Amino acid sequence: MSVLQELDELLGLDGDEYDRLDLFQEADELIGQLRTADVPALLALWPQRSLCWQQRFTQASSSIDGAVLRALLAGLLQIKEATHGVLELMSRLPATADASALSDALLDYAEQAWHADQGRRRQIQISCWSCGLSGRLLKRLELSAWKEAGL
C-alpha cells in the first residue's frame, strides 16, 4: 500500500476511532513521507473527500515537505471547489515570503477571499502573517494597518 493510500484510509476513519486511537501523530508522519510525485493523486482525492478528511490533513501537516507543500498549494489554487486547505496550509510555509509565482497566487487568493467572506478575515490575516504576506496584502487592500480593517 502506498503512503497516500494509507493516509487516505487513516484520514477517512470514523471520527470516534480516529480520535480514540489518537491517530493524529500517525497522520502527521505519513504526510511527512509524501513526495512531490504524490501530489497529483492527492489533488485528485481532495475534492472527493469530506471536509473532515481535509481538516484532518491540514491539522496533521506539520511535517509536510516544503516542495510537497508548495506543489499542493499551487494545485489547490486551481481547484475551484476547494473551500478548505489553502489558508490553512499557508501557515506551514516559511515565515518570509518570496517573490515567487506561488506567493503572488496566494496573495491573489487571499485578496479575493478578503472581499468575498468577511467572516474569514481574521483567518486570512493570520495565514498571510504566518507566511510573510501580511504587508503585501495590506498594500493591496490599501490599508496601513490591520486596525483599519477592524482586526
N, C-alpha and C positions, 0 to 999 in steps of 0.2 A: 504494500500500500504506500502510495506517495505521501509526502509530508502534507501536501494540500488536501488530499483525500482524508487523511487522519484528522487534520484541523477542521475540515468541513463537518465531519461526523461529531467531533467534540463540541464545536460551537452550536451544533444543531440538537444537542441533547435536551431532554426535558429540563425545564428550569430548576425544578427541585433537585434532580440528580446532579446537574452542573454545580449548583450551589452546595449541596450536601457533601459532595466529594471534593469541593474546593478545587475545581479544575482550572481556575484562572492561571495558576503558575504553569501548568502543562500547556495551556493555550499560548501563553507568552513564549515558552521555549520553542514550540512548533513555529510560531510566527517568526521567531529569530532564525529559524532554519530555512525560511523561504528564500528563493533566489529570483533574480530578475526573470529568468525563464518561466517561473511560475505565475508571473503577473498576468499575462493574457488569460489564463484559465481562471485566475482569481477574479479578474474583471468580468468574465463571463458569468461567474457564480453570483457576483454581488447583487445585481438587480433581481435575481431569482430567490434570494434568501430574505428571511424576515428581518424586521428592524431589530429584534432581539439578537439575532445572529450577528448583524452588522455592529451593534453596540458592544457585544462581547469581543468582537475582533478589535475594534478601536480601543477599548479599555485594556485589552491584554497585549497591546502592541509596543510595549516599552523597549523591547529588544529587537525591533524590526531593523533590518539592514538599511542603511541610508539610500543605497541605489534602488532597493525594492520600494522603499517609501516614496521616493521621487517618481518612480515609474507608476506606482499605484495612484498617487495623487494626480499625475498627468492623465491617467486613464479615467479616473473618477470624474474629472472635469469634463470629459467627453460624454459621459452618461447623463442624459438629461433627467432620467428618472431617479438619479442618486440624490436623495434628500439628506442622507446621513453619511458621514465619512470625511468629507473634505475639511470642514472646520475642526473636527475632532482630531484628525491626523496632522493638521498643521502644527499642532503643539509638539509633535515629535521631530520636527525639523530643527536644524541648528538655530541658535538664538540670533544669529546675524544673517539677514537676508542678503542674497547676492543679486546680480543683475541678469539673472537667467530668464529664459522664456517661461520657465515654471513659476518663478516669483511674480512675473508680470501677469500670468494667467491666474494665479491665486489672488493677486490684488484685484484683478477684474472681477473674479468671483465674489470676493469679499465686498466690493463696492456694490455689485448688483444685489447681493443678499442684504446689505445695509438698507437699501432703498425698498426692497421687497418685503422685508419682515422685521418690523420694529421690535418684536418680541425676542429676537435673537441678537440684538445689538451688543449686549454685554458679552455674549459668547464670541461674536465677531471681533470685538475689541481685544478680548483676551487671546484669541487664536492668532490674531495679527501681531500682538505684542510679543507673544512667546516665540515667534519665528522672525522677528525683526522687521515686520512690515507695517507696524503701527504708525510710524511717522509718515510713511508714504501714503497710507490710507487717509490719514488726517489731511494731507495736502490735497488729495483727490476730492475729499468731501468739503474742501475749503474751510476747514476748521483749524484753529490754532492750538486747541487742547481738547481733551475728551470731556472736560467740564462743559464746554459749549454744546455738547451732544447730550448733556444730562447724565453723564456717566461718572 
